[in-house]
Amino acid sequence: MKIHLSSVFVDNQAEALRFYTEVLGFLKKHDVPMGEDSWLTVVSPAEPDGTELLLEPSGHPAVKPFREALVADGIPYTSFAVDDVHAEFARLQALGVRFTQEPVEMGPVTVAVFDDTCGNLIQIAHQA
């Protein structure tokens, strides 16, 4: 068994696609219209046939209080692996990404947390 698909709730799929591709560097994999929204996924350019991230519309009534609680408590919705947290922090910060937690070393793991502009806090992590 392996993970094929994961998702993040987003307020606006078009804005999320721009951020996740143009800023974070993911590639658009699927964009299938489904009424007002789309089945919209992105993938890592390092693994174009790997795990897909669904940019899922946040319209369900349970999503708003759930995400607001996570953000209020500073809890990331998900985590992305990077080769060097410090380098990725510098790259993203230069692109205007707002971090809520600068890189912190926690034993063998270094993490940082940013606002994805779509309603989520996202962690980047590197394990030595």
GIFEN-V975049 format. One record per backbone hydrogen bond with DSSP energy under -1.0 kcal/mol. CO is the residue of the C=O (numbers start at 1). NH is the residue of the N-H. E is the energy in kcal/mol with one decimal. If there is no record, write none. Layout:
CO|NH|E  CO|NH|E
//
This chain:
4|52|-2.5  6|54|-3.3  8|56|-2.0  10|58|-1.6  12|16|-2.6  13|17|-2.7  14|18|-2.0  15|19|-2.4  16|20|-3.2  17|21|-2.0  18|22|-2.4  19|23|-1.3  19|24|-2.3  20|26|-2.6  27|43|-2.4  30|41|-2.2  32|39|-2.8  34|37|-1.1  37|34|-3.5  38|40|-1.2  39|32|-1.9  40|55|-3.1  41|29|-2.9  42|53|-2.9  43|27|-3.0  44|47|-1.2  47|50|-2.4  52|6|-2.4  53|42|-2.0  54|8|-2.4  54|56|-1.4  56|10|-3.0  60|63|-1.7  62|66|-1.4  63|67|-2.9  64|68|-2.7  65|69|-2.0  66|70|-1.9  67|71|-2.8  68|72|-2.6  69|73|-1.7  70|75|-3.0  71|74|-1.3  78|123|-2.5  80|125|-2.3  84|88|-2.5  85|89|-2.8  86|90|-2.1  87|91|-2.4  88|92|-2.8  89|93|-2.6  90|94|-2.0  92|97|-2.4  93|96|-1.6  98|115|-2.7  101|113|-2.1  104|111|-2.4  106|109|-1.5  108|128|-3.3  109|106|-4.0  110|126|-2.1  111|104|-2.7  112|124|-2.7  113|100|-2.1  113|101|-1.9  114|122|-3.1  120|116|-2.5  121|77|-3.4  122|114|-2.8  123|80|-3.0  124|112|-1.8  125|82|-2.5  126|110|-2.6
//
